[in-house]
Amino acid sequence: MTTTSPAATGTFLFDRRAWTALLVLCAAVLFEGMSLSGINVQLAAIRTGLALRPDQLQLVAGAFLVAYAGLLLAGGTCADRWGARRVFLAGVAVFGAGALGAALAQGALSLVAARAVQGAGAAITAPAAVSLIVASFPEGAPRNRALGVFSAMGAAGFSLGVVTGGLLTEGFGWRGGFVLYVPMTILVIVLGSRVLGPPDTTAGAARRPLPYGSALLVTGGLAALVQGVGRVGSGSTAEVLAVAGAGLLGLLMFFAVQRRAASPLLPLALLADRRMAAACVALGGAFAAITGAMFLVATDLQGRQGYSALAAGLAFLPQGIAVGLLSTRAARLADRRPPTSLLLRGLAVITAGQLVYTTVPSGSYATHLLPAALLVGAGIAVAYPAAVLLAGAAASAENQGTASGALVTCQQAGGALGVAVVTGIRSTAPGDFWSGPYSLWACFGFAALALVACAVLLAPRRAG
């Protein structure tokens, strides 16, 4: 897409075309966010319909996150090589194919595979969309506003997904929650082919090798680790250790490859910066807690407390609303307070919300789940932009995209591991002991550890 700015052309036509293109890009991130959260209220019906075990159920929830986390960094290289427009449209098509496969799935394996395809499509789409926005809007306020709108649509999709997923599951069964995305992806592809400009104008690094090996190592390693952890309590000790160990080995090999690579997917020098490390720890730990708690509470609401899928979705809606309403105000706080302070305060609020979440199974909605959801939403609104600002300050100009990708990778990987850990914990004890508040203490632990680790990383260093 042309990089000529609206100010340079002096015409309203270009401005209108750029904002029309932004709407198409936002539509894609909107329904990807919806799929990410909507699965939580589909799981109870999926478990009944396909007779899945708990460890299989957590793979259905985590497959999207694992594929997204593992392939996101490679997605930017694909956009550079083949052109952001072409890769964006291809990513949307892959996501749609995964949604169709999930709707038609007849067993655990096919459903998990389809969810992974959806995550791969999202990982390909996201960096290409950001590249198109950067190419379409001039640096400064127009670009910042466009990127802000794009980010807000992801949050809006996450909030909307639990409601639409519940509504469609209740009306059409769990398959209806996946069918929704098929016409949506077709519409985005048709409109995108018209408004996103020529196919190859954003292609750049045609000679840069594609990081197949690195992408396979990080995705496979994370997938094996999640599978191994999720099998604790339901698989043999040897099986758990073998699968989880293979996952850790794959991740260690990924970092070893990055250390020697001339053009690494993830420069280790960037992670060595305390600000970047704190931002990654914050989002990884926070979303391990948040995603794990949503997984546990959503299944408990529908299983033990008899909520419908729609009612369970509506129960979580205040969390997303809090994020949407407070994000703009929280971003303005960065003009008056350092991002380090905001990050720690946001994590503290998230940790408080997770503490309240531990009381949800034994309390009422108004006095327990609602306050927990509002606290977590408020904490996300403060912590997330602070983490982005810290990562941006740590990265050089040429590594801004890499820093952003690393943050989202940690967020999604944290979510997948969070679901796997709480599933493993629940499987270790029979009866109802771990189905009560005790299983949610692991989520509180994730948030609390992230808060403590970030406080240590961001503490002022004494000279000498």
N, C-alpha and C positions, 0 to 999 in steps of 0.2 A: 504494500500500500504506500502511496506517495508520502514523503516526509515533509512536504510543503505545509507550512503552518497556516491557519486561518488568518493570522495577522498579516502574513506575507501576501496572500492572495487578495485580501480585502473583500472577499465575497461571502455572503451568507450561505451560498450553495455548499461550499466545502464544509463549513461548520455543521450544516444540517446533515450532510452525508457522514461526517465523522461521528456525530452523536447517534445517527441511525445504526452505524456499524457497531457502536458501543452497546446499543440495546441488544443486538444479536449476540455479542460476546457475553453480555450479562445473562442472557437467557440460558446459555450453556452452563455457566457456573451456578446459576439458580437451580436447575434441575439436578446437577451433580450434588449440590449441597442437600437437596431434598432426598436423594437416594441414600446419602450418607446417614441421615438421621431417621428416615422413614423405616429402615429395616428394624429398628428397635421395637416398633409396635406391630410389625409383621411376624416377629419370631414365634410368638405363641401359636399362631395359626399354622405357620410352617412346621413347627414341631409336631403338631397334631396331624397335619396333612401328610407329611412324609415320614412320620415316626422316627424322628432324629434323636440321637443321644445328646447329652449336654455338650460334650466336646465337639460334636459335629455342628451343633447350633452355634457355638462360638466361632467356628471356622466360617460359617455363613456370614456372621457379622464382621469378622476380621479380614476376610479375603479381599474385600474392597480396599481396606486400609493398607494391607500389606502391599498389594500391587501398586497402589497410589504412592506409598512411601518409597518403594524400591525403584520405581521407574521414573519418578518425577525429575530427578537430576539429569537423567538421560534424555528426557523430553525436550529440554532446552537445546541440546545438541542437534536433535532431529529438526527442530524449527530452524536452526541456523543453516543446516545443510540443505533442506528441501524447501524452505520457505514457510513462513509462519502461517500464511493463509491456507496453503495446501495441508499442512500438518494439523491445523485447527480443525478443518473440515473432516480430515481422516480420523482425528481423535473423537469427534462427536459421533461419527459413524460407528467406530469401535464401541463406544459407550452404548449406543443404541442396540448394536448387535448383542452385547452382553445382557442388556435389559430383556430383549426378546428371548435369549437363551434361558434366563432366569425364569421368565414366565412359563416356558415350556418344560422346565426341568422336572424329571421324574424321580430323582433321588439325590442323596447328599452330594455325591461327587459332581454331578452335572450342575447342581445349583452353586456349589462353591466355585467351580470353574467359571461359571457365568458371572458371578460376582467379581472374580478376579479380572475378567475381561472388562467389566465396567470400570474397575479401578484403574486398569491400564489406559482405557480411553480418557479418563479424567486426568491422569498424569501426563498424557500427551497433549491434551487440550489446554491445560492451565498455562504453561510457559509460552505457548504459541499465542494465546489470547493477550497476555501481558506484552509480548513483543509487538503485536498489532496495535495495542493502545499507545505504546511508546512511539511507534512510527506514525501514528495518526494525529497525535496532539503535541503541540509545541511544549518545550520544557518550561516549567513554572506552574502557575496556578491552573491553567487548562488541563495539563497532564495530571497534576496532583488530584484535581477534582475527578477526572475520569477514573484514575486508579482507586480513589476513595469509593466511587459509586460501584466499581467492579467488586471491591472487597466487601462492601455492604451487601451486595446481592448474594455472596456466599453465605453470609450470616443469616440473611433473610430466608434463603433456601433451607438452611439447617433448621430454622424455626418452623417454616411452613411444612417441611417434610413429615414431621411427626403427626400433623393434623391431616394432611392429604393421604399419607400412608394409612392412618387409622380409618379415615372415611372410606377409602377404596377397599381396604381389607374387610371392613364391616359390610360393605355393599356388594362386593364382587369376589371376595376371597383374597387370599394373599397374592395370588397371581395378578390380580388387578392392579396392585401397587407397582408392579414392574411394567405391565402393558402401557401404563400412562406415558412412559418415557419414549416409547417407540414413535408415536406421531410427533412428539415434541422434538426429537432429534431430526426427523425428516424435515420439519418446518425450519429448524435452524440451518440445516444444510442447504435447503432451497434458498432461503433469504440470504445466507452467508455468501453463497456463490454469486449473488447479485450485487451485494453492497460492500464486500470486503476487498475489492480491487483486483488487479491482475494476479495470476497464480504465482508468479516467480519473482516479484519485485522485492521481497524481503529475504530471498535466499542469499546466504553469505558464505559461510565456511564450507564450501563444497568439497574441499580437500581434507577437511578435518575428519579423522576416522571416527566411526560410530563406536561408542563404548559398550559393545555387546558383552564383553567379559565382565566388566565392572558392574553393569546393570544386573547381570545374571547372579553374580556373587552376593550383592546386597539384597536382591529380591529373594533369592533362594535361601540365603542365610536367615533373613528375617522370617520367612514363611516356616522354615524348619523350627526355629526357636519358638515361634508362636504355637505351632502344633505340639511341640514337646511340652511346653509349659501347660497348655490346655489339657493335656492327657494325664497330668498329675492326679492321682486318685482313681482314675479309670483305666489306666494302662499299667503294665508291669514297670518296675523300677528300671530294669535294663532298657526297655523300650524308651522310656522317658529320657533317660540319660543319653542314649544313643542319638535320638532325634534332636534334642536340645543341644547336645554337644556338637553335632554336625552343623547346626545353625550358628552357634558361636564361632566355630572354626571358619565357616563361610564369611562371617562378618569380619573376623580378624584378617582373613586373606584379602578382603576388600580394602581394609585400611593399609595393609602392606603394599598392595598394588598402587593405591593412591599416593603413597609415600615415594614410590619410584617413578611414577608416570610423569612424562613431560607436560601433558595437559590433563591434569586430574579432574575427575568429576567434582571432587570435594577437596580443595586444597587444605591440607592439614594445618598449615600456618594460620589459616583463618580460624579454625577451631581452637588454636592455642591462645587466641585473644580472650581474655576473661569476660569481656562484654558479650562476645559471640557465644562462648560456652554457657554463660548464664542464660541467655535468651533461649538457647536450644534446650537446656535442662528445664527451664520454666515451662515451655510449651509441651515438652515431652511428658513431664511429670503431671502437669495440670490436666492434660487431655487423657492421660492414662486414668486419672481419678474420675474425670467427668464422664468419659465414655463407658468405663467400667460400671459406674453408679447407674447410668441410664440403662445399661443392659440389664443389671440386676433388678432395678426397681420396675422397669417396664414389664419384665417377665413375671415379677411378683404381683404386680397390680392385676394382670390378666389371669394369672394362674391361681393364686391363693385368694385374692380379694374380689375376683369376679368382674373386673372392669372389662368393658368392650374395647376393641382396638381403637375406636374413635375417642372414647373417654380417656384411655391411656395417653393418646396423642395430645389431647387438650390439657392433660395434667402437666405436661412438660412445656406447653406453649409459653407460660410466663417467663421461663428461663431465656428463651429466644427473644421475647419482647424486651426484656431487661437489657440484653446485649444491644439490640437495635436502638432503643431509646437513649441509652447512656454512652454509646460509642462516640458520638460526635462531641459530647461534653467532655468525655474523658480525653479525647484527642487534644482538645483545647488546653487541658491541664498541662500538657507537655510544653506549652509556651511559658509556664510559670514555675514548673517543678522539673527536676532532672528525671530522665527515664528510669534511672536506677531506683529512685524512691517510688515511682509509680509502679514499677514491676513488683517490688516487694510488697507494696500495699495491696495490689491486685491479687497476688498470690495468697496474702493473708486472708483476704475476703473469700477467695475460693476455698481455702482450707477450712474456714469457719462454716461455709456452706456444706462442705463434705462432712463435717462433724455433725451438722444437723441432719444430713442424709442418713446417718447411722440410726436415727430414731424413727425413720419413716415407716418401717414394717409394723411398728407397735403404736403408731399415732394416727391422727386424722389428717386429711388433706390440708385443711386450712391452717392447722397449727404446726405441721411438720414438713410435708412435701412442698407446699407453696413457699414458705420462708427459705427452705433449702435451695429451691430453684431460683428464687430472686437473688439470693446471695451469690450463687455461682455465676449467674448471668451478669451481675454487677462486677464481679471479680474479673470475668473474661473481658468485659468492656474496658477495664483499666489496664490489665496485664498484657493483652494482646498487642495493642499499638505500642506500648512501652518496649516489648520484646522486639518488634519490628524496628523501632528507632535505635535500640542498642545494636542490633545486627547491622543496620545501615551505617552506624558510626564506626563499627569495627572493620567493615569491608572497604576496600579501595573502590574507585569508580568502576573499574572493569570487573569487579567481583560482586557487584550489587545483586545481580540476578542469581548468582550462586548462593549468596547469603540468604536471599529470600527462599530459594528452593530448599536449602538446608533446614530452615525453620519449619516449613510445611512438612518436610520429610520427618522431622522429629515429632511434630504434632501427630501425624498419622501413625507413625510407628508406635508412639506412646499409646495411642488409642487401641491399636491392635494388641499390644502387650497387656494393657490394662484389662481388656475383656478376657484374654487368655488366663491371666493370673487369678482373677476372681472366679472363673470357671473351674480352674484347678483346685482352688481352696474349697469351693462348695462340694467338690467331688470327694474330698478327703474324709468327710464325716457323714455318717448316715443320719436319717431322720431330719428333723426340722432345725437342729442347732445352728447349722450354717446358713439356713434360709432366712434367718432373722437378721438383726442388725449386725451380727458378728461378721458376716461376709462383706459388709460395707466398710468395715474398719480398714481393709486393705486399700480401698480408694482414698480414705482419709490419710493413710500412710503415704501414698504416692504424693499427694498435695503437700503434706507436711515436710517430707524429705526434699521436695523441689524448693520449698520456701527456705529451708535451712541451707541447702547447697548454694542457692543463689545469694543468700546473705553472706556466706563465706567467700564466694567468688567475687562479690562486689564490694567487700569490706575494704576500706582504704588501706593501702600498704604503707607501713612506716619506712621512712628513708633510713638508709644505713643498716 
